[in-house]
Amino acid sequence: MKQSLDLLLWHRLDWYVTASSRQTQIETAAKVYAFLQNYFIPFSLLFLMTIVTIIVHRRMNLDKTDQRKMELEDKTNDFLTDVIFLNYNHIEILAKIDQFNLEVVQNCPKIRSFVQKKILKIKQSIKDMNHDRIIFIYNTFGFDKETERMLKHGDWADKSEAFEHYTILDAKHKVLTIKPYLSSSNDFLRSNALIALISLSDQNFDILNDIDFEISKADEIKILNVIYEKEVPLPSNIEQWLMSANASTVSIAIKLAVRYQYGFSAEQLEHLLHHSNPMIRREIIKAIRDLKIDEVGNLLIELYKVETFLKNKLTILKTLRPDNKGIVLNFLKKNFFKETNTDLKFQLVSAIHMFDKKFFDQIVYENPQEQAIINQMLSHYEIAA
């Protein structure tokens, strides 16, 4: 009987706990529903509507901005075409600039910058135009003062941009203003100053006479491109540059010499072949090959004997040309048996094969592997021929 009462009591207690748990779950669900209905959903909708509104507003503003930019570009193009290419006198140009400033520019720095860049772009793109007129227009807007302010008070990037403006405007009178920046401790600023000075130089490019710092390969290419684009005769300073103490200047001079088919003297060749800078030695060896200079076999052979840089020795072997006395061929054959460096050995095979194709038929090799490699190289030459 007691066990039955305990069991009944336990069932009653279990029912009570279960009922209480269900009531708690119902109350929790009601609270969650109320939160979703009263807070989460309305705020989510408000957030989404706000995002959509912002996107639409920004899109409309961008469209308006694009439209204003197009209108500004059209007005600026029409105005600049008018004042640059039509036959107005200075008084008429001044009046049109005043009207354009009043109606379009309205002292807006961004619009002024836009107009300035447009003028520079036109000057850079069109060579045959009235230079004095474009300078007059540029200065009347006051852009010359802004360029000077960039040069005096800007950082290295602003100063470099000022150099570019002077270069585009062909402002040769600014050479003395730019020249002090060649002594700048900032490599980028010094480099840009040098390129600007080369661009503004006359046909002799005298600025290269005074360079006492190393010029990067990238700047060498820029300098050469500037000189080539000017389509000037070979600069008269070439002899001075070839003998310069600055290896960068010598390198530029050698490349110019090749471009203009310059005739090196024996003294110049001997000096450059024994230059202390291995890069210069390689440059002049390449120049000898490109210009097909004869009667330098002895000089190249003597250099080969003392040259310590592998690339230079390889370049010498590629440059050697046959001579009437057979001195070069004898030198190559002698070194073929002595040489232990693989790269040089293969280049000797190539050079000898060019001069005497039957030489290797007469050789008895001690090393079968070496014979196999050389035969493979020779078969490649035969196929290429």
C-alpha positions in Angstrom: 0.0 0.0 0.0 2.8 2.4 0.9 4.6 1.6 -2.4 1.3 2.4 -4.4 1.1 5.8 -2.6 4.7 6.6 -3.3 4.2 5.7 -7.0 1.1 7.9 -7.2 2.9 10.7 -5.6 5.8 10.4 -8.0 3.4 10.5 -11.0 1.7 13.6 -9.6 5.0 15.3 -9.1 6.2 14.4 -12.6 3.0 15.8 -14.1 3.4 19.0 -12.2 7.0 19.5 -13.4 6.1 18.7 -17.0 3.2 21.2 -16.8 5.4 23.9 -15.4 8.0 23.3 -18.1 5.4 23.6 -20.8 4.1 26.8 -19.3 7.7 28.2 -19.2 8.2 27.3 -22.9 5.0 29.0 -23.8 5.9 32.2 -21.9 9.4 32.2 -23.5 7.9 31.7 -27.0 5.5 34.6 -26.4 8.3 36.9 -25.3 10.4 36.0 -28.4 7.4 36.6 -30.7 6.8 39.9 -29.0 10.4 40.9 -29.5 10.4 39.9 -33.1 7.1 41.7 -33.8 7.8 44.9 -31.8 11.6 45.4 -32.3 13.5 43.1 -34.6 11.3 43.2 -37.7 10.6 46.9 -37.6 14.3 47.8 -37.0 15.3 45.4 -39.8 12.9 46.9 -42.2 14.1 50.4 -41.2 17.7 49.4 -41.7 17.1 47.9 -45.1 15.1 50.9 -46.2 17.9 53.2 -45.0 20.5 51.1 -47.0 18.4 51.2 -50.1 17.8 55.0 -49.7 21.6 55.6 -49.3 22.4 53.5 -52.4 19.8 55.2 -54.5 20.9 58.6 -53.3 24.6 57.9 -53.9 23.8 56.5 -57.4 21.8 59.7 -58.2 24.7 61.8 -56.9 27.2 59.9 -58.9 25.1 60.3 -62.0 24.9 64.1 -61.3 28.6 64.2 -60.7 29.3 62.3 -64.0 27.0 64.6 -65.8 28.7 67.7 -64.3 32.1 66.2 -65.2 31.0 65.7 -68.8 29.6 69.2 -69.0 32.8 70.6 -67.4 35.0 68.7 -69.9 32.9 69.8 -72.9 33.0 73.5 -71.8 36.7 73.3 -71.0 37.5 71.6 -74.4 35.5 74.1 -76.3 37.1 77.0 -74.4 40.7 75.8 -74.8 40.2 74.9 -78.5 38.8 78.4 -79.0 41.6 80.4 -77.3 44.5 78.1 -78.4 43.7 77.6 -82.0 41.7 80.5 -83.2 43.4 83.8 -84.1 42.6 85.9 -81.1 44.9 88.6 -79.8 46.1 88.9 -76.2 43.3 91.3 -75.2 40.6 89.0 -76.6 42.2 86.0 -74.9 42.3 87.8 -71.5 38.6 88.7 -71.9 37.6 85.1 -72.7 39.7 83.7 -69.7 38.0 86.2 -67.4 34.6 85.1 -68.6 35.5 81.4 -68.3 36.8 81.9 -64.8 33.6 83.7 -63.8 31.1 81.3 -65.4 32.9 77.9 -65.0 35.9 77.9 -62.7 34.4 80.1 -60.0 37.5 79.9 -57.8 37.1 76.1 -57.4 40.5 74.5 -56.8 39.5 71.2 -58.4 38.2 72.8 -61.5 41.4 74.9 -61.7 43.5 71.8 -61.4 41.4 70.1 -64.1 41.9 73.0 -66.5 45.6 73.1 -65.8 46.0 69.4 -66.6 44.0 69.9 -69.8 46.3 72.6 -71.0 49.4 70.5 -70.2 47.9 67.5 -72.0 47.2 69.6 -75.1 50.8 71.0 -75.1 52.2 67.5 -74.6 50.1 65.9 -77.4 50.4 68.5 -80.1 53.8 69.5 -81.2 53.1 72.0 -84.0 51.3 74.8 -82.0 51.9 78.3 -81.0 54.2 77.9 -78.0 54.0 81.5 -76.9 50.3 81.5 -76.9 50.0 78.4 -74.7 52.5 79.9 -72.2 50.5 83.1 -72.2 47.2 81.2 -71.4 48.9 79.1 -68.8 50.4 82.1 -67.0 47.2 84.2 -67.3 45.3 81.5 -65.3 48.1 81.9 -62.7 49.2 78.3 -63.1 52.9 79.3 -63.4 52.7 80.6 -59.8 51.1 77.4 -58.6 53.9 75.4 -60.2 56.5 77.6 -58.5 54.7 77.1 -55.2 54.8 73.4 -55.7 58.5 73.5 -56.3 59.3 75.7 -53.3 56.9 74.4 -50.7 55.8 70.9 -51.8 57.2 67.5 -50.9 59.4 65.6 -53.3 56.3 64.3 -55.3 55.1 67.9 -55.8 58.5 69.1 -56.8 58.8 66.3 -59.3 55.4 67.2 -60.7 56.6 70.8 -61.1 59.6 69.5 -63.0 57.2 67.7 -65.3 55.2 70.9 -65.9 58.4 72.7 -66.9 59.4 69.9 -69.2 56.0 69.9 -71.0 56.0 73.7 -71.3 59.6 73.6 -72.5 60.5 76.1 -69.9 64.3 76.3 -70.6 64.6 79.4 -68.4 63.9 77.1 -65.4 67.1 75.1 -65.9 69.0 77.1 -63.3 66.0 76.7 -60.9 66.0 72.9 -61.3 69.7 72.3 -61.3 70.3 72.6 -57.5 68.1 69.6 -57.0 70.8 67.4 -58.6 72.4 67.6 -55.1 69.2 66.4 -53.3 69.6 63.5 -50.9 66.3 62.1 -52.2 67.1 59.7 -55.0 63.7 60.1 -56.6 63.8 63.9 -56.6 67.4 63.9 -58.0 66.5 61.4 -60.7 63.4 63.4 -61.8 65.5 66.7 -61.8 68.1 65.0 -64.0 65.5 63.8 -66.6 63.9 67.3 -66.6 67.3 69.0 -67.2 68.1 66.6 -70.0 64.7 67.3 -71.6 65.3 71.1 -71.4 68.9 70.9 -72.6 70.1 72.0 -76.0 71.6 69.6 -78.5 74.9 69.2 -76.6 73.2 68.1 -73.3 75.9 69.8 -71.3 74.3 68.8 -68.1 75.9 65.3 -68.4 79.4 66.9 -68.2 78.8 67.7 -64.5 77.1 64.6 -63.2 79.0 63.1 -60.3 76.6 60.5 -59.1 75.6 57.0 -60.4 72.6 57.0 -62.8 70.3 54.0 -62.5 69.8 51.8 -65.6 66.1 53.0 -65.7 67.2 56.6 -65.8 69.8 55.8 -68.5 67.1 54.4 -70.7 64.9 57.6 -70.0 67.8 59.9 -70.9 68.6 58.0 -74.1 64.9 58.1 -75.1 64.8 61.8 -74.5 67.8 62.3 -76.7 66.5 60.0 -79.4 63.1 61.7 -79.4 64.7 65.1 -79.9 66.1 63.7 -83.2 69.3 65.8 -82.8 72.7 65.0 -84.3 75.3 63.2 -82.3 76.1 65.5 -79.3 79.5 67.2 -79.7 80.3 66.3 -76.1 80.5 62.6 -76.9 84.4 62.5 -76.7 84.3 64.2 -73.3 81.7 61.8 -72.0 83.6 58.7 -73.2 86.5 59.8 -71.1 84.4 60.9 -68.1 85.3 59.7 -64.6 81.6 58.9 -64.1 80.8 55.4 -65.3 77.1 56.2 -65.9 78.1 59.0 -68.2 80.5 56.7 -70.1 77.8 54.1 -70.4 75.3 56.6 -71.9 78.1 57.8 -74.3 78.8 54.3 -75.5 75.2 53.6 -76.2 74.9 56.9 -78.1 78.0 56.0 -80.1 76.4 52.8 -81.2 73.1 54.5 -82.1 74.9 57.2 -84.2 77.5 54.8 -85.7 80.3 56.7 -84.1 83.9 56.0 -85.2 85.9 55.2 -82.1 89.6 56.0 -82.1 92.3 53.4 -81.2 93.1 55.5 -78.0 89.4 55.5 -77.0 89.0 51.8 -77.5 92.1 51.0 -75.5 91.1 53.3 -72.7 87.6 51.9 -72.5 88.7 48.2 -72.8 90.9 48.7 -69.7 88.3 50.8 -67.7 88.2 50.0 -64.0 84.4 49.3 -64.2 83.6 45.9 -65.6 80.3 47.1 -66.8 82.0 49.6 -69.0 84.4 47.0 -70.4 81.4 44.9 -71.3 79.6 47.8 -72.9 82.5 48.7 -75.2 83.0 45.0 -76.2 79.4 44.9 -77.2 79.8 48.2 -79.1 82.8 46.7 -81.0 80.6 43.8 -82.0 77.5 45.9 -82.9 79.6 48.4 -85.0 81.7 45.5 -86.5 84.9 47.2 -85.7 87.9 45.4 -87.3 91.5 45.2 -86.3 90.8 45.0 -82.5 91.5 41.3 -82.2 94.8 41.9 -80.4 93.2 44.3 -77.9 90.4 41.8 -77.1 92.9 38.9 -76.8 95.1 40.9 -74.4 92.0 41.8 -72.4 90.8 38.2 -72.3 94.1 37.2 -70.6 93.6 39.6 -67.7 89.8 39.8 -67.5 88.4 38.5 -64.2 84.7 38.7 -64.9 83.1 35.6 -66.6 80.5 37.6 -68.5 83.1 39.8 -70.0 85.2 36.9 -71.1 82.1 35.3 -72.7 81.3 38.6 -74.5 84.9 38.8 -75.8 84.6 35.3 -77.3 81.3 36.3 -78.9 82.9 39.5 -80.4 86.1 38.1 -81.8 86.2 38.2 -85.6 88.6 36.3 -88.0 91.7 38.2 -89.1 94.0 37.7 -92.1 96.9 36.5 -90.0 95.0 33.8 -88.1 96.0 35.2 -84.7 92.4 35.1 -83.4 91.8 31.5 -84.5 95.1 30.3 -83.0 94.2 32.0 -79.8 90.8 30.3 -79.7 92.3 26.8 -80.4 95.0 27.2 -77.8 92.4 28.2 -75.2 90.1 25.4 -76.1 92.6 22.9 -74.8 93.5 24.9 -71.7 90.1 26.1 -70.6 88.3 24.3 -67.7 85.3 26.5 -67.3 82.3 24.9 -68.9 80.6 28.1 -70.1 83.8 29.4 -71.7 84.6 26.0 -73.2 81.2 25.9 -75.0 81.6 29.5 -76.2 85.1 28.6 -77.5 83.5 25.7 -79.4 81.0 28.1 -81.0 83.7 30.6 -81.9 86.1 28.0 -83.4 83.2 26.4 -85.4 82.4 29.7 -86.9 86.1 30.1 -88.1 87.1 26.5 -88.9 84.4 23.9 -89.2 86.9 21.0 -89.7 88.9 21.7 -86.6 87.0 19.3 -84.4 87.3 16.4 -86.8 91.0 16.3 -86.1 90.8 16.1 -82.3 91.3 13.0 -80.2 89.4 13.4 -77.0 90.6 11.9 -73.7 87.1 12.3 -72.1 84.3 10.5 -74.0 81.7 12.5 -72.2 83.2 15.8 -73.3 83.4 14.5 -76.9 79.7 13.5 -76.8 78.7 17.0 -75.5 80.8 18.8 -78.1 79.5 16.6 -80.9 76.0 17.3 -79.8 76.8 21.1 -79.9 78.3 20.7 -83.4 75.3 18.8 -84.7 73.1 21.7 -83.3 75.2 24.2 -85.3 74.9 22.1 -88.4 71.1 21.9 -88.1 70.9 25.7 -87.4 73.0 26.3 -90.5 
